[in-house]
C-alpha cells in the first residue's frame, strides 16, 4: 500500500476552502486503473458519495443507463470512473449532483495517453465497419482539462495543484428566487392568459420555487406536470417543508399539489387553478401549445443547459411563440445559483470541457453577401476552438433536442463529413452528413431479413428493408444528420445553396442522398422542392417532437428507376394510412405530401360514376368513396384547389374525419354550412378535371 497522506492533506485543506466558499471542485486522478482505484479509496471516507462505474468491486458503484437517473439527487461527493467510458452526458449530470463543499473525482488514464486509449464509450459513435484508433474528443478533453484550475493527482507526475487557493466567504442570494415565487403567485391570482416562462441553469432553484409558491396557494388546486416524476421531487420537498408535512418520495400528491404526466394531462384535461410544467423543454412543443390553449393560468419552467437532452431551440422557438401570442406573458431567467455559490469551479469546468457556454454570433442584416461553402475536417475543428464553439452553438440553436454527447459525436464519429457556409469569414450554415452503406452482400441479406441491425446505417437499412434490395446497403449513401442556418438568415436560400453544395461533394462517392427528420409541412416542402422524394413516414409520433419521422431520398446516380417502386409503394401505403394511423395528421402536411406524388390513370368507370353523382342530388356519404378513388389515383387535382377546399376534402374524404370535428376546426357554424361548403369544393374540384 502506497503512502497517500500528502494527497489526503491537500484535500483536507481544499475541503475547508470549499466549505467556506460554498463551492465545489474537480479532482482529477490519472494513471493505471488499479492505482486510481487504490488512491481513490484512501481519499474518500464519506458514505454519501455516489460512484458512477461499471466496476461492481468499487464500493457504492452504480452505472445509470440513462442520464435522468442521476438528475434530482444530491451527494456530498461523487466519483466518475472514466475507465468505464468517458460519456459526456453522464459526467456532466453527475457534476450537477454534487453538494456545495463537495468534490467530483474523475478517474482516467494519463492525459497524454487519452487520445489513443481505447475508450469504451467510443462504441456509441462508431458505425459498423469503421474503427476509431484516435479520439479527437479525448484529445481536446485532455488539452482543456490540463489548463483548468483544479487538483490533478497523477501516478506518473505526482500532485499537480492548479487550483486557486484564495479563501472567500460567500453568501447565497435568495432574492431572485423569491421574486420568481412572487411571479408564480401572480399568475395564479391575476388575470387569465398571462403565461410565465422560467428559464434557468441547474442549481438555480426553479423547481424549488414551484414548491414554495404552491405552499402560498394552499387554497388552490395546483397540478405539476413533467416527463419524469423524479424531476418534481424538489418541488414536493419544498412544499412539504413549508407546510411542516412529511413527504414520501413515491407520493404523487401532497396537500394541494398533484403530479400528472404530460400524456395523461392532455388525455383527461383535469381541472386546476394553476398548471406548473417543469422541464418544459423535454416536452414536445406541440404538446406545450395544447396545454397553453386549455389552461388559462400556466407556468413553464425549464433547464437551459442540455443535461436533460433539451436544447436552446426550445427556448428560442417557444419563447418567441409565447411573446407573439400572449402580449402580457413574462419570461424570467434565474442566474443566481442556490445549491452552491456564484463562480463555482466545478460548474465552470463542466461548461468549459463540454463547450456548454458556446454562443452563436448571429449575422447582422448589413452583412448579407454571397456565402462561401467548404468542407472541414474533425481535426481542423479541434485545432480551431472558436470555430468549434460556433459550429456547436449553431447546431444547438437549430435542433429541438441537443445533448452534451453531441460534442463527442461531432469530433469522433468516423463516418461523417462536415460542410459549412461562411459570409465574411463568419459561420452562417452547417451541414453534418453521415456516410452509410458499403457493407458486404452477406451482411446486407441478413439486414433485409431482420437478423442484423448494424449500427450507424439508419437510412441504408430502411431503404433496403422497404425495397428488399441489398444494393442500398452494399453501395454508399449520404444522410443529412443535421443542417443548421443562422436564424437571422432563414428564407434567403442559404440552406438550399449549402445542401446543393453538399450534394455536389458527395455525388462522386455516394449513390443516394437523403435525410430523416420530424415531418412538418414547412420542412417537407423544403426537401421536396430540392428534388427529394418522401418514401416513408413513421407510423408513430416521435416522443421528443410529437411528429412523425419522414425519410426523404434523392438518387445521385443513373439508377433513379430503383427509387420508383418505393415512391409508388409509399403513395399506396399513405392513402391507406390516412384512414388509420395518419387519421390525425395535419391537413397541411397531407397536402404537401400529396404534391410529391405522381398521378396514375383514372379508370373510365370512376370518371363516369363521378359525372353521374355530381349531376345528381349527391350527399357527402354517396360521393365520398368515388372521390377517394379519384384523389388517391390522381392526387394532383387536390393541389389546384384553394386552401379551404383542400382542408375540407382532405379531412372529410381522405381522412374520413367526423363532421363535428371538421366543423370545430374549420370554424363553421354547423352542418348546413359544412354541407354547402363541401358541395362547393366538389364543384371546384370537378372544374379542374
Secondary structure, DSSP 8 states (H G I E B T S, - for coil): ----HHHHHHHHHHHHHHHHHT--EEEEEES-HHHHHHHHHHH---SSEEEE-S-TTSTTEE--SSGGGTTT--BSEEEEEGGG---HHHHHHHHTTB-TT-EEEEEES-GGGGGGS--GGGGGT--TT---SS-HHHHHHHHHHHTSSSEEEETTTEEEE-------------HHHHHHHHHHHHHHHS-SS--EEEEE-TTS-HHHHHHHHHHTTTTS-EEEE-S-GGGGHHHHHHHHHHHT----TT-SEETTEEE--HHHHHHH----SEEEEETGGGS-HHHHHHHHHH-SSEEEEEESSGGGS--HHHHHHHHHHHHHH-TT-EEEEE-S-SSS-TT-HHHHHHHHHTTTT-------GGG----EEEEE-HHHHHH-HHHHHHHHHHHHHH-SS--TTHHHHHHH-TTEEEEEEEETTEEEEEEEEEEEE---HHHHHHHHTTS---TT-HHHHHHHHHHT-THHHHSEEEEEEEEEE-GGGTTTTHHHHHHHHHHHHHTTT-SEEEEEEE--HHHHHHHHHTT-EEEEEEEEE-TTTSSEEEEEEEE-SS-THHHHHHHHHHHHHHHHHTTTTTTTS-HHHHHHHHHTS------HHHHHHHHHHHTTT--HHHHHHHHHHHHHH-THHHHTS-HHHHHHHIIIIIS---HHHHHHHTT--SHHHHHHHHHHHHHHHHTT-
